[in-house]
Amino acid sequence: MKLIDCIESQAARLAQAGLFFGHGTTNAFDEAMWLALWRLGLPLDALDDHEERELNAAELAAIAALVDERISTRKPAAYLTGEAWLQGVPFTIDERAIVPRSFIAELIVDASIDPWLHPESRRVLDLCTGNGSLAVLAAMAWPEVEVDALDLSTDALAVARLNVERHGLTERIRLLQGDGLSGAQGPYDLILCNPPYVNSASMAALPAEYRAEPELALAGGSDGMDFIRALLRDAPAALTDTGVLVLEIGNEREHFEAAFPALEVVWMETSSGADQVLLVTKDQLL
């Protein structure tokens, strides 16, 4: 069987199983392609070069077994492969940390945040760093800055360390452990934060793939704003005079605006629209 035929066959199995996609892919075909290429040790963007390759019985069995595991465990594919990609950059991942997928990554890579930074901006905080992906992308995008990567979870920070080392950034990224900004060592010119923001009703309805992730990284209380309330209260003291906060809130804009009706923010355009990520200056927070 050719690789492309194998992928299509396994995609049909994934679709029939009623899985949820959202941890790097959005559909059964892309998920099957990811699993097949990874199992064969091929680059994830190399299907066009290998789709006509004839697979032997052992290769077909190995791919089928991986798909079996995806179906039976309902775990995100990234946890099965131990790797996830964000903006073309590979990251090590396991169940100690949330699978990286922040829309803030787009804003870092496409330079949407750059106009808001002071020319002398040198210090960046990635709050709720998880596996460290935003800290790594920030260090790559702004070679002149030093980055603090902070998380409450020591397990997540262990994964973040793997990625900081993987990308050779141990001299520029410092890992910090603490609860919210109480663990920060500012002031910072820029705070990036993809916090736990899922409201309790949405948490109760999450597919199994999301329940496989650490709840600590997802659950934001009844309206999703528990962490964010403390963050917006404490952020001014952690920012320089020209500092800005870039905050991801996912699908919680209605709850955000209800919780902070007088706060003026800038909504940033991402591939998912202009209501997932906001930017707010220190002056606006004050």
C-alpha positions as CSV (number, residue, x, y, z in Angstrom):
1,M,0.0,0.0,0.0
2,K,1.2,3.5,-0.8
3,L,1.7,6.0,1.9
4,I,-1.1,8.3,0.7
5,D,-3.5,5.4,0.6
6,C,-2.5,4.4,4.1
7,I,-3.1,7.9,5.3
8,E,-6.5,8.1,3.7
9,S,-7.4,4.7,5.2
10,Q,-6.3,5.7,8.7
11,A,-8.0,9.1,8.4
12,A,-11.3,7.3,7.8
13,R,-10.7,5.3,11.0
14,L,-10.1,8.5,12.9
15,A,-13.1,10.2,11.5
16,Q,-15.3,7.2,12.3
17,A,-14.1,7.1,15.9
18,G,-15.5,10.6,16.5
19,L,-12.2,12.1,17.8
20,F,-11.7,15.8,18.5
21,F,-9.0,17.6,16.7
22,G,-7.5,20.9,17.9
23,H,-4.0,20.2,19.2
24,G,-2.1,20.9,16.0
25,T,-4.5,19.7,13.4
26,T,-8.1,20.4,12.6
27,N,-9.2,17.3,10.7
28,A,-8.8,13.6,10.4
29,F,-6.6,13.6,7.3
30,D,-4.0,16.0,8.8
31,E,-4.0,14.0,12.0
32,A,-3.5,10.7,10.1
33,M,-0.7,12.3,8.0
34,W,1.0,13.6,11.2
35,L,0.9,10.2,12.8
36,A,2.0,8.3,9.7
37,L,4.9,10.6,8.8
38,W,6.1,10.7,12.4
39,R,6.0,6.9,12.8
40,L,8.0,6.6,9.5
41,G,10.6,9.2,10.7
42,L,9.8,11.5,7.9
43,P,9.5,15.3,8.1
44,L,5.9,16.4,8.8
45,D,5.9,18.7,5.7
46,A,7.2,16.0,3.4
47,L,4.1,14.2,2.2
48,D,4.4,15.4,-1.4
49,D,7.8,13.9,-1.6
50,H,6.8,10.5,-0.2
51,E,3.1,10.0,-0.9
52,E,3.8,7.3,-3.6
53,R,6.2,5.3,-1.4
54,E,5.2,1.7,-1.0
55,L,5.0,0.7,2.7
56,N,5.9,-2.8,3.9
57,A,3.8,-4.8,6.3
58,A,5.8,-3.7,9.3
59,E,5.4,-0.1,8.5
60,L,1.6,-0.4,7.9
61,A,1.3,-2.2,11.2
62,A,3.2,0.4,13.1
63,I,1.1,3.2,11.7
64,A,-2.1,1.3,12.5
65,A,-0.9,0.7,16.0
66,L,-0.3,4.4,16.6
67,V,-3.7,5.2,15.3
68,D,-5.2,2.5,17.5
69,E,-3.6,4.3,20.5
70,R,-4.9,7.6,19.4
71,I,-8.4,6.2,19.2
72,S,-8.3,4.1,22.4
73,T,-6.7,6.7,24.7
74,R,-8.3,9.9,23.2
75,K,-5.0,11.6,24.0
76,P,-3.8,14.4,21.7
77,A,-1.4,13.2,19.0
78,A,1.3,15.4,20.4
79,Y,1.4,13.4,23.6
80,L,1.8,10.2,21.6
81,T,4.6,11.6,19.4
82,G,6.3,13.7,22.1
83,E,6.5,16.6,19.8
84,A,4.4,19.6,18.7
85,W,5.0,22.4,16.2
86,L,4.2,26.0,16.7
87,Q,4.8,28.5,13.9
88,G,7.2,26.0,12.2
89,V,9.2,25.4,15.4
90,P,9.3,22.0,17.0
91,F,8.8,21.6,20.7
92,T,9.1,18.6,23.0
93,I,5.9,17.9,24.9
94,D,4.4,15.4,27.2
95,E,1.5,15.2,29.6
96,R,3.1,17.3,32.2
97,A,2.3,20.4,30.2
98,I,-0.5,21.7,27.9
99,V,0.0,21.1,24.2
100,P,1.3,24.4,22.7
101,R,-1.2,26.2,20.5
102,S,-1.3,29.8,21.5
103,F,-2.4,32.5,19.0
104,I,0.2,34.8,20.7
105,A,2.8,32.8,18.7
106,E,1.4,34.2,15.5
107,L,1.7,37.8,16.8
108,I,5.3,37.2,17.8
109,V,6.3,35.7,14.5
110,D,4.5,38.1,12.2
111,A,5.8,41.1,14.2
112,S,2.3,42.4,15.2
113,I,3.6,43.2,18.7
114,D,6.7,45.0,17.6
115,P,5.1,48.5,17.1
116,W,4.0,48.4,20.7
117,L,7.5,47.8,22.1
118,H,9.9,50.6,23.2
119,P,13.1,50.7,21.1
120,E,15.0,49.9,24.3
121,S,12.8,47.0,25.3
122,R,15.0,44.3,26.8
123,R,13.0,42.3,29.3
124,V,10.1,39.9,28.5
125,L,8.0,37.7,30.7
126,D,6.2,34.6,29.5
127,L,3.7,34.0,32.3
128,C,2.1,30.6,32.4
129,T,4.9,29.4,30.2
130,G,3.8,25.7,30.1
131,N,6.3,23.9,27.9
132,G,8.1,27.2,27.2
133,S,7.1,27.6,23.6
134,L,6.2,31.3,23.7
135,A,9.4,32.1,25.6
136,V,11.4,30.3,23.0
137,L,9.6,32.1,20.1
138,A,10.1,35.4,21.8
139,A,13.8,34.9,22.3
140,M,14.1,33.9,18.6
141,A,12.1,36.9,17.4
142,W,13.9,39.5,19.6
143,P,17.6,38.5,19.8
144,E,18.3,41.5,22.1
145,V,15.9,40.6,24.9
146,E,16.2,38.4,28.0
147,V,13.1,36.3,28.7
148,D,11.8,35.0,32.0
149,A,9.5,31.9,31.7
150,L,7.3,31.5,34.7
151,D,4.8,28.8,35.7
152,L,3.2,27.5,38.9
153,S,3.7,23.9,37.8
154,T,7.2,22.4,38.4
155,D,6.2,19.6,36.0
156,A,5.5,22.1,33.2
157,L,8.8,23.9,33.9
158,A,10.7,20.6,33.6
159,V,9.3,20.3,30.1
160,A,10.1,24.0,29.4
161,R,13.7,23.3,30.3
162,L,13.9,20.6,27.7
163,N,12.8,23.1,25.0
164,V,15.0,25.9,26.2
165,E,17.9,23.5,26.0
166,R,16.7,22.0,22.7
167,H,16.9,25.5,21.1
168,G,20.1,26.5,22.7
169,L,18.6,29.4,24.7
170,T,19.7,28.6,28.2
171,E,21.7,31.9,28.3
172,R,18.7,34.0,27.5
173,I,15.7,32.3,29.0
174,R,15.4,32.0,32.8
175,L,12.9,29.6,34.2
176,L,11.0,30.8,37.3
177,Q,8.5,29.0,39.5
178,G,5.6,30.9,41.2
179,D,1.9,31.6,41.5
180,G,1.1,34.3,39.0
181,L,3.1,37.5,39.1
182,S,4.1,36.8,42.7
183,G,6.9,34.7,41.2
184,A,8.0,37.4,38.7
185,Q,11.2,39.4,38.9
186,G,10.3,42.5,36.9
187,P,9.8,45.1,35.8
188,Y,9.2,43.9,32.2
189,D,8.8,45.7,29.0
190,L,6.5,43.0,27.7
191,I,4.4,40.4,29.5
192,L,3.0,37.5,27.4
193,C,0.3,35.4,29.0
194,N,-1.8,32.5,27.8
195,P,-3.4,31.7,31.2
196,P,-6.0,29.3,32.4
197,Y,-9.2,30.9,31.1
198,V,-11.8,28.2,30.3
199,N,-15.0,28.9,32.2
200,S,-16.5,26.1,34.4
201,A,-19.4,25.3,32.1
202,S,-17.0,24.9,29.2
203,M,-14.6,22.8,31.3
204,A,-17.4,20.4,32.1
205,A,-18.1,19.9,28.4
206,L,-14.5,19.5,27.2
207,P,-13.7,16.6,24.9
208,A,-11.5,13.9,26.2
209,E,-8.5,15.2,24.3
210,Y,-8.5,18.4,26.4
211,R,-9.2,16.5,29.6
212,A,-5.9,14.7,29.0
213,E,-4.1,18.0,29.6
214,P,-3.3,19.4,33.0
215,E,-6.5,21.0,34.4
216,L,-4.3,23.6,36.1
217,A,-3.5,25.1,32.7
218,L,-7.1,25.3,31.5
219,A,-9.6,26.0,34.3
220,G,-10.3,29.7,34.9
221,G,-13.2,29.5,37.4
222,S,-16.9,30.2,36.9
223,D,-16.4,32.9,34.3
224,G,-12.9,32.0,33.2
225,M,-11.5,35.2,34.7
226,D,-10.1,34.1,38.1
227,F,-6.4,34.2,37.1
228,I,-7.0,37.2,34.9
229,R,-8.4,39.3,37.7
230,A,-5.3,38.9,39.8
231,L,-3.1,39.4,36.7
232,L,-4.7,42.7,35.7
233,R,-4.5,43.9,39.3
234,D,-0.9,43.1,39.7
235,A,0.4,43.8,36.2
236,P,1.1,47.5,36.5
237,A,3.7,46.9,39.3
238,A,5.4,44.3,37.1
239,L,5.6,46.5,33.9
240,T,8.0,49.3,33.0
241,D,6.4,52.7,32.3
242,T,6.1,51.9,28.6
243,G,5.4,48.2,29.2
244,V,2.5,46.3,27.6
245,L,0.6,43.1,28.4
246,V,-0.4,40.7,25.6
247,L,-3.1,38.3,26.9
248,E,-4.9,35.4,25.3
249,I,-8.5,34.8,26.5
250,G,-9.7,32.3,23.8
251,N,-13.5,32.3,23.5
252,E,-14.1,34.3,26.7
253,R,-14.3,37.8,25.3
254,E,-17.9,38.2,26.5
255,H,-16.9,37.2,30.0
256,F,-13.8,39.4,29.8
257,E,-15.8,42.5,28.9
258,A,-18.3,41.8,31.6
259,A,-15.6,41.5,34.2
260,F,-13.7,44.6,33.0
261,P,-16.2,46.9,31.4
262,A,-14.2,50.1,31.8
263,L,-10.8,48.7,30.6
264,E,-9.7,49.9,27.2
265,V,-7.8,47.3,25.3
266,V,-6.6,46.6,21.7
267,W,-7.9,43.4,20.1
268,M,-5.2,41.8,18.0
269,E,-5.9,40.1,14.7
270,T,-5.1,36.4,14.5
271,S,-6.0,33.5,12.3
272,S,-9.0,33.0,14.5
273,G,-10.2,36.6,14.3
274,A,-9.8,39.6,16.5
275,D,-11.3,38.4,19.8
276,Q,-8.9,35.8,21.0
277,V,-5.9,38.0,22.1
278,L,-5.8,41.5,23.5
279,L,-3.1,44.0,24.2
280,V,-3.2,46.5,27.1
281,T,-0.7,49.1,28.1
282,K,0.4,49.9,31.6
283,D,-1.3,53.3,31.3
284,Q,-4.6,51.6,30.4
285,L,-4.3,49.2,33.4
286,L,-3.7,52.1,35.7
